[in-house]
Amino acid sequence: MTNSDKEGKNIAIISYFTIIGAVIALFMNNDKKSAFAAFHIRQALGIFLSFFFIGYFIGYFDSWTISSAFYLFYFILWIYGFIGALQGETKCIPILGEQFQKIFKNI
């Protein structure tokens, strides 16, 4: 693994640590464009933004069951993406991953 591959992997891992980590990783990837890091930045940014957007509406249900299912679903998506970054894989997260790649294609 070359130094640029390690740096891209580190940036990809950082992108999964909260929305702030995704923004920091975005700026870190501006200097040395890593396709691997950009892929995971798009995935992480999509996970966090959709979580906040959909979570806003889930909050109106006022149901513990619906809220718990929502949190569990997004936690599983986050784990799937994070493990992919740790293993050096570029697999899209299920259901929404392809859309995130299309929406954030300029990153």
N, CA and C atoms as a LAMMPS dump frame, in Angstrom:
ITEM: TIMESTEP
0
ITEM: NUMBER OF ATOMS
321
ITEM: BOX BOUNDS ff ff ff
-5.0000000000000000e+02 5.0000000000000000e+02
-5.0000000000000000e+02 5.0000000000000000e+02
-5.0000000000000000e+02 5.0000000000000000e+02
ITEM: ATOMS id mol type element x y z
1 1 1 N 0.854 -1.177 0
2 1 2 C 0 0 0
3 1 3 C 0.895 1.234 0
4 2 1 N 0.694 2.084 -0.974
5 2 2 C 1.516 3.288 -1.076
6 2 3 C 1.044 4.338 -0.081
7 3 1 N 1.824 5.376 0.039
8 3 2 C 1.511 6.454 0.972
9 3 3 C 0.211 7.159 0.591
10 4 1 N -0.019 7.369 -0.717
11 4 2 C -1.255 8.04 -1.14
12 4 3 C -2.475 7.156 -0.9
13 5 1 N -2.291 5.813 -1.003
14 5 2 C -3.392 4.903 -0.703
15 5 3 C -3.742 4.953 0.778
16 6 1 N -2.725 5.001 1.627
17 6 2 C -2.959 5.083 3.067
18 6 3 C -3.643 6.402 3.425
19 7 1 N -3.209 7.485 2.778
20 7 2 C -3.808 8.788 3.056
21 7 3 C -5.269 8.814 2.615
22 8 1 N -5.562 8.228 1.463
23 8 2 C -6.946 8.144 0.989
24 8 3 C -7.8 7.315 1.917
25 9 1 N -7.233 6.23 2.444
26 9 2 C -7.966 5.382 3.381
27 9 3 C -8.212 6.124 4.691
28 10 1 N -7.218 6.861 5.154
29 10 2 C -7.39 7.644 6.387
30 10 3 C -8.462 8.713 6.215
31 11 1 N -8.468 9.37 5.082
32 11 2 C -9.492 10.386 4.816
33 11 3 C -10.87 9.738 4.772
34 12 1 N -10.96 8.555 4.153
35 12 2 C -12.24 7.844 4.077
36 12 3 C -12.745 7.48 5.465
37 13 1 N -11.851 7.048 6.335
38 13 2 C -12.246 6.682 7.698
39 13 3 C -12.701 7.914 8.474
40 14 1 N -11.993 9.021 8.32
41 14 2 C -12.364 10.264 9.001
42 14 3 C -13.751 10.732 8.575
43 15 1 N -14.118 10.483 7.337
44 15 2 C -15.404 10.972 6.829
45 15 3 C -16.595 10.366 7.555
46 16 1 N -16.425 9.219 8.194
47 16 2 C -17.54 8.572 8.894
48 16 3 C -17.708 9.036 10.34
49 17 1 N -16.827 9.918 10.82
50 17 2 C -16.956 10.413 12.186
51 17 3 C -17.743 11.715 12.191
52 18 1 N -19.011 11.624 12.332
53 18 2 C -19.994 12.709 12.369
54 18 3 C -19.978 13.542 11.083
55 19 1 N -20.899 14.43 10.981
56 19 2 C -21.006 15.306 9.812
57 19 3 C -19.791 16.225 9.731
58 20 1 N -19.254 16.588 10.873
59 20 2 C -18.065 17.443 10.901
60 20 3 C -16.87 16.696 10.312
61 21 1 N -16.749 15.414 10.623
62 21 2 C -15.69 14.6 10.046
63 21 3 C -15.805 14.507 8.54
64 22 1 N -17.036 14.42 8.033
65 22 2 C -17.244 14.365 6.585
66 22 3 C -16.8 15.674 5.923
67 23 1 N -17.09 16.796 6.569
68 23 2 C -16.683 18.09 6.014
69 23 3 C -15.159 18.241 6.082
70 24 1 N -14.558 17.822 7.176
71 24 2 C -13.097 17.878 7.3
72 24 3 C -12.449 16.996 6.237
73 25 1 N -12.981 15.79 6.047
74 25 2 C -12.446 14.88 5.035
75 25 3 C -12.595 15.472 3.643
76 26 1 N -13.679 16.179 3.407
77 26 2 C -13.896 16.831 2.112
78 26 3 C -12.795 17.843 1.834
79 27 1 N -12.45 18.649 2.827
80 27 2 C -11.38 19.629 2.652
81 27 3 C -10.006 18.963 2.564
82 28 1 N -9.817 17.87 3.301
83 28 2 C -8.54 17.156 3.235
84 28 3 C -8.324 16.54 1.859
85 29 1 N -9.401 16.135 1.213
86 29 2 C -9.303 15.479 -0.09
87 29 3 C -9.154 16.486 -1.231
88 30 1 N -9.291 17.769 -0.963
89 30 2 C -9.137 18.779 -2.018
90 30 3 C -7.704 18.86 -2.54
91 31 1 N -6.716 18.66 -1.671
92 31 2 C -5.317 18.759 -2.093
93 31 3 C -4.916 17.6 -2.996
94 32 1 N -5.077 16.401 -2.496
95 32 2 C -4.72 15.203 -3.259
96 32 3 C -6.008 14.433 -3.53
97 33 1 N -6.505 14.547 -4.724
98 33 2 C -7.772 13.91 -5.072
99 33 3 C -7.628 12.391 -5.06
100 34 1 N -8.231 11.745 -4.099
101 34 2 C -8.249 10.292 -4.006
102 34 3 C -9.657 9.824 -4.35
103 35 1 N -9.77 8.975 -5.35
104 35 2 C -11.089 8.466 -5.764
105 35 3 C -11.715 7.637 -4.651
106 36 1 N -10.889 6.88 -3.945
107 36 2 C -11.384 6.067 -2.835
108 36 3 C -11.958 6.947 -1.731
109 37 1 N -11.223 7.98 -1.345
110 37 2 C -11.688 8.891 -0.3
111 37 3 C -12.942 9.63 -0.752
112 38 1 N -12.974 10.073 -2.005
113 38 2 C -14.145 10.789 -2.511
114 38 3 C -15.386 9.894 -2.487
115 39 1 N -15.212 8.616 -2.83
116 39 2 C -16.331 7.672 -2.786
117 39 3 C -16.915 7.604 -1.379
118 40 1 N -16.052 7.438 -0.381
119 40 2 C -16.537 7.299 0.993
120 40 3 C -17.021 8.625 1.572
121 41 1 N -16.466 9.728 1.122
122 41 2 C -16.986 11.023 1.564
123 41 3 C -18.419 11.193 1.074
124 42 1 N -18.68 10.83 -0.187
125 42 2 C -20.054 10.914 -0.72
126 42 3 C -21.002 10.007 0.055
127 43 1 N -20.546 8.796 0.382
128 43 2 C -21.39 7.872 1.136
129 43 3 C -21.681 8.418 2.543
130 44 1 N -20.65 8.865 3.236
131 44 2 C -20.819 9.361 4.609
132 44 3 C -21.671 10.62 4.641
133 45 1 N -21.42 11.526 3.727
134 45 2 C -22.207 12.753 3.667
135 45 3 C -23.675 12.438 3.391
136 46 1 N -23.915 11.502 2.506
137 46 2 C -25.283 11.083 2.215
138 46 3 C -25.962 10.456 3.415
139 47 1 N -25.234 9.625 4.145
140 47 2 C -25.803 8.995 5.338
141 47 3 C -26.197 10.06 6.355
142 48 1 N -25.295 10.98 6.633
143 48 2 C -25.571 11.983 7.661
144 48 3 C -26.685 12.944 7.252
145 49 1 N -26.653 13.434 6.03
146 49 2 C -27.674 14.398 5.607
147 49 3 C -29.053 13.749 5.505
148 50 1 N -29.125 12.537 4.99
149 50 2 C -30.428 11.87 4.914
150 50 3 C -30.925 11.513 6.31
151 51 1 N -30.013 11.194 7.221
152 51 2 C -30.415 10.917 8.601
153 51 3 C -31.103 12.13 9.214
154 52 1 N -30.497 13.305 9.036
155 52 2 C -31.095 14.515 9.603
156 52 3 C -32.401 14.876 8.908
157 53 1 N -32.436 14.747 7.586
158 53 2 C -33.632 15.112 6.828
159 53 3 C -34.801 14.18 7.144
160 54 1 N -34.585 12.885 7.063
161 54 2 C -35.656 11.927 7.328
162 54 3 C -35.988 11.894 8.817
163 55 1 N -34.967 12.047 9.669
164 55 2 C -35.192 12.049 11.116
165 55 3 C -36.095 13.164 11.578
166 56 1 N -36.061 14.281 10.879
167 56 2 C -36.944 15.392 11.219
168 56 3 C -38.406 14.96 11.116
169 57 1 N -38.737 14.231 10.066
170 57 2 C -40.107 13.783 9.866
171 57 3 C -40.465 12.579 10.746
172 58 1 N -39.493 11.731 11.037
173 58 2 C -39.725 10.583 11.914
174 58 3 C -40.077 11.073 13.323
175 59 1 N -39.534 12.198 13.72
176 59 2 C -39.813 12.751 15.042
177 59 3 C -41.277 13.089 15.268
178 60 1 N -42.013 13.336 14.203
179 60 2 C -43.435 13.671 14.337
180 60 3 C -44.303 12.455 14.644
181 61 1 N -43.782 11.241 14.431
182 61 2 C -44.58 10.053 14.695
183 61 3 C -44.772 9.812 16.185
184 62 1 N -43.848 10.285 17.006
185 62 2 C -43.934 10.135 18.457
186 62 3 C -44.168 8.682 18.852
187 63 1 N -43.437 7.799 18.18
188 63 2 C -43.547 6.374 18.448
189 63 3 C -42.152 5.823 18.713
190 64 1 N -41.986 5.174 19.842
191 64 2 C -40.705 4.608 20.208
192 64 3 C -40.287 3.535 19.213
193 65 1 N -41.221 2.751 18.724
194 65 2 C -40.916 1.669 17.785
195 65 3 C -40.39 2.206 16.464
196 66 1 N -41.048 3.214 15.933
197 66 2 C -40.622 3.789 14.653
198 66 3 C -39.267 4.473 14.807
199 67 1 N -39.09 5.214 15.878
200 67 2 C -37.818 5.898 16.106
201 67 3 C -36.675 4.904 16.279
202 68 1 N -36.912 3.848 17.031
203 68 2 C -35.872 2.845 17.249
204 68 3 C -35.497 2.143 15.945
205 69 1 N -36.48 1.809 15.138
206 69 2 C -36.207 1.172 13.852
207 69 3 C -35.408 2.106 12.95
208 70 1 N -35.746 3.378 12.974
209 70 2 C -35.04 4.375 12.177
210 70 3 C -33.578 4.478 12.6
211 71 1 N -33.332 4.613 13.91
212 71 2 C -31.963 4.718 14.417
213 71 3 C -31.164 3.451 14.119
214 72 1 N -31.785 2.303 14.296
215 72 2 C -31.104 1.039 14.022
216 72 3 C -30.752 0.914 12.551
217 73 1 N -31.664 1.297 11.66
218 73 2 C -31.416 1.252 10.219
219 73 3 C -30.219 2.119 9.841
220 74 1 N -30.171 3.338 10.325
221 74 2 C -29.066 4.229 9.987
222 74 3 C -27.767 3.819 10.659
223 75 1 N -27.844 3.227 11.835
224 75 2 C -26.63 2.735 12.473
225 75 3 C -26.034 1.586 11.662
226 76 1 N -26.867 0.708 11.142
227 76 2 C -26.398 -0.4 10.31
228 76 3 C -25.79 0.132 9.013
229 77 1 N -26.422 1.138 8.396
230 77 2 C -25.84 1.744 7.197
231 77 3 C -24.483 2.361 7.496
232 78 1 N -24.381 3.039 8.627
233 78 2 C -23.119 3.669 9.01
234 78 3 C -22.032 2.621 9.233
235 79 1 N -22.36 1.548 9.94
236 79 2 C -21.405 0.465 10.188
237 79 3 C -20.958 -0.157 8.872
238 80 1 N -21.891 -0.383 7.95
239 80 2 C -21.566 -0.978 6.657
240 80 3 C -20.566 -0.101 5.898
241 81 1 N -20.804 1.195 5.864
242 81 2 C -19.897 2.108 5.181
243 81 3 C -18.556 2.209 5.878
244 82 1 N -18.566 2.281 7.192
245 82 2 C -17.331 2.413 7.961
246 82 3 C -16.449 1.181 7.801
247 83 1 N -17.035 0.01 7.848
248 83 2 C -16.265 -1.221 7.665
249 83 3 C -15.709 -1.29 6.241
250 84 1 N -16.479 -0.828 5.261
251 84 2 C -15.97 -0.769 3.895
252 84 3 C -14.759 0.129 3.78
253 85 1 N -14.772 1.255 4.47
254 85 2 C -13.622 2.167 4.462
255 85 3 C -12.419 1.532 5.154
256 86 1 N -12.647 0.835 6.26
257 86 2 C -11.554 0.174 6.968
258 86 3 C -10.913 -0.927 6.136
259 87 1 N -11.732 -1.642 5.365
260 87 2 C -11.231 -2.752 4.564
261 87 3 C -10.726 -2.323 3.196
262 88 1 N -10.89 -1.065 2.846
263 88 2 C -10.413 -0.577 1.557
264 88 3 C -11.32 -0.94 0.394
265 89 1 N -12.592 -1.14 0.656
266 89 2 C -13.552 -1.52 -0.381
267 89 3 C -14.405 -0.328 -0.787
268 90 1 N -14.869 -0.338 -2.027
269 90 2 C -15.761 0.719 -2.515
270 90 3 C -17.116 0.116 -2.863
271 91 1 N -17.762 -0.439 -1.859
272 91 2 C -19.108 -0.972 -2.03
273 91 3 C -20.103 0.076 -1.552
274 92 1 N -21.104 0.353 -2.391
275 92 2 C -22.152 1.301 -1.991
276 92 3 C -22.982 0.708 -0.868
277 93 1 N -23.456 1.573 0.008
278 93 2 C -24.339 1.106 1.063
279 93 3 C -25.657 0.69 0.427
280 94 1 N -26.357 -0.261 1.044
281 94 2 C -27.611 -0.734 0.464
282 94 3 C -28.662 0.371 0.381
283 95 1 N -29.525 0.263 -0.562
284 95 2 C -30.706 1.09 -0.798
285 95 3 C -30.358 2.491 -1.311
286 96 1 N -29.562 3.25 -0.586
287 96 2 C -29.345 4.655 -0.913
288 96 3 C -27.986 4.972 -1.525
289 97 1 N -27.052 4.051 -1.49
290 97 2 C -25.678 4.316 -1.89
291 97 3 C -25.514 4.828 -3.308
292 98 1 N -26.205 4.236 -4.255
293 98 2 C -26.106 4.683 -5.657
294 98 3 C -26.624 6.12 -5.804
295 99 1 N -27.699 6.443 -5.091
296 99 2 C -28.234 7.803 -5.148
297 99 3 C -27.249 8.808 -4.565
298 100 1 N -26.574 8.451 -3.487
299 100 2 C -25.591 9.352 -2.9
300 100 3 C -24.456 9.628 -3.875
301 101 1 N -24.043 8.605 -4.604
302 101 2 C -22.965 8.797 -5.587
303 101 3 C -23.402 9.729 -6.71
304 102 1 N -24.668 9.644 -7.102
305 102 2 C -25.182 10.527 -8.168
306 102 3 C -25.396 11.952 -7.658
307 103 1 N -25.964 12.089 -6.477
308 103 2 C -26.278 13.413 -5.937
309 103 3 C -25.007 14.209 -5.667
310 104 1 N -24.005 13.559 -5.083
311 104 2 C -22.777 14.236 -4.699
312 104 3 C -21.639 13.954 -5.68
313 105 1 N -21.943 13.803 -6.952
314 105 2 C -20.919 13.432 -7.953
315 105 3 C -19.842 14.482 -8.13
316 106 1 N -20.081 15.718 -7.748
317 106 2 C -19.083 16.774 -7.9
318 106 3 C -18.03 16.77 -6.796
319 107 1 N -18.19 15.934 -5.821
320 107 2 C -17.223 15.857 -4.706
321 107 3 C -16.082 14.954 -5.128
